[in-house]
Amino acid sequence: LGEIREISGSLRVVRSYPLVSLMFLRNLHTIGGRENDNKGQSLYIFNNPNLELLWNWSNHGNIIVEKGKLFVHFNPK
């Protein structure tokens, strides 16, 4: 997973209790948002009770979302 650079569709992270970060996707730079099935949401991060941080932005750099919306909700940490 660490070698993935681009996702043509959407990225969903839902109820993933063990996850504390998304740093395992260390080379991800583009989310295309094509053919998403999340009501137009290309990046959907919902109800992950142990998620503390997405990426280490100082090392990772920006992520481009080409099409669609972001939805990040109920990630209490």
JOWO-V179059 format. One record per helix or strand of 2 or more residues. SS is the DSSP state (A for helix, B for strand). FROM is the first residue (numbers start at 1). LEN is the number of residues. Records with the same first field share a line. If there is no record, write none. Layout:
SS=FROM-LEN ; FROM-LEN
This chain:
B=6-2 ; 11-4 ; 30-2 ; 41-6 ; 64-2 ; 69-5
A=23-3 ; 57-4
